[in-house]
């Protein structure tokens, strides 16, 4: 699928030039002359990437960025600004912009490279969007994340290691909460007032990941028109969380090993040796010992990372935590959807306990959210995925596959009704349903609902 790009600028000639360069790359490009028109275009196309001028009549670049972060959190924003306004552009990045461009542009290649880098990163994240919430504000409290006896042992380990400078290796299946534990390590450490910088190592190619981690010098490669700091520099004094560390190449493993050993590195294309005071926390769903044995992961790097391992058990082994977690998510969506009487039936709780939860906590929250949308005042067993166990059904006994099909059909109709009532405005429909716009977009794609 072609990536969708929106260009917002009140300078018609510059806007047309930028759109032409991006169209030549094969992107689907729309144009808007100001922030207000840009928001209208976003309702129509839901862009993957947005180039926005900083200063425009009416809604400017920062105002547009604020609305995008609220209603289109998966869209990436590049702020375009004059050289004299770089401080404001840096402030925009702190507010959630992906990057910035200074005008006048040096070359079309500068634009192509930036778009390619951001959209390549988006490609992997887009597939994970419904399961992995990138917004870390509003995460469950520690007592919820560490529900159950097994996770209490993990919490004890977190509390012991957090005050130290030791490197932490978090292992476990996808969806067990590794990112939340990394955040807990940071928040319970003396570095909690400094930055926590996260990098998803599987989301970028080797070349782009190297530049993201270590930064690059001006002229280091085609399109590198200015020096940029990497994540190690941005996380200086704080914590750097490297997710899916098992996915990095052998070449990058060597460079990461050096940082861990010497706390020094060079930017791509640079000769100056830089120092970093960064706490390293890494996570993986792979068995790194097996990766070492099979020659895909360096033995010396593994020992450097495995200073303090914390293994997160899968949800199927944490039955004492399952219902408390389900009730936490139920309370969250009960408030979000305005359904104060919403509760779990006894058979629904039994179904939750019987299911194996291959997607772990992420899947649990997803199912509770879906069920909360469909239920009036009670979540029934019919709304819970079926495991191998045979449980008494509420009401007429039917085939589980048929029940799941009926559930999806009902949900699809609920979404269609909301869209119709909202005049096909997806932002308003999402607000009416009490879900994020991103979740609505995922459901529309899942059910093949396009256009009007």
FENMO-V112637 format. One line per field, one symbol per residue. ss: DSSP state (2 for helix, 1 for strand, 0 for the rest). burial: # if it has 16 or more other C-alpha atoms within 10 Angstrom, else .. A space follows every 50 residues. Layout:
# FENMO-V112637
ss->???
burial->???
This chain:
# FENMO-V112637
ss->00011111000222222222222200011111002222222222200011 11100000002222222222200001111111222222222222000011 11100002222222222222222222220000000000000222200022 22222222222200000111100000022222222220000000011111 22200222222222010000000000010022220000111110222002 22222222222201100100000110001111110002222220000022 22222001111000222022222222222222222220000011022222 22220000022222222222222200011022200000000000000002 22222222222222222222200002222222200022222222220000 00
burial->...#######...##..##.##....##########.##.##..###### ######..####.###.##.############...#..#..##..##### ##.......###.##.###.##..##...###............####.# #..##.##..##...######################.#.##..###### ####.#.##########..#..###.##.####################. ..#.###.##...#######.....#.#########.#.......###.. ##.###.#########.##.###.##########.##.#..###..#### ####.###################...#########.............. ..##..##..##..##.##..#.########.######.##.##...... ..
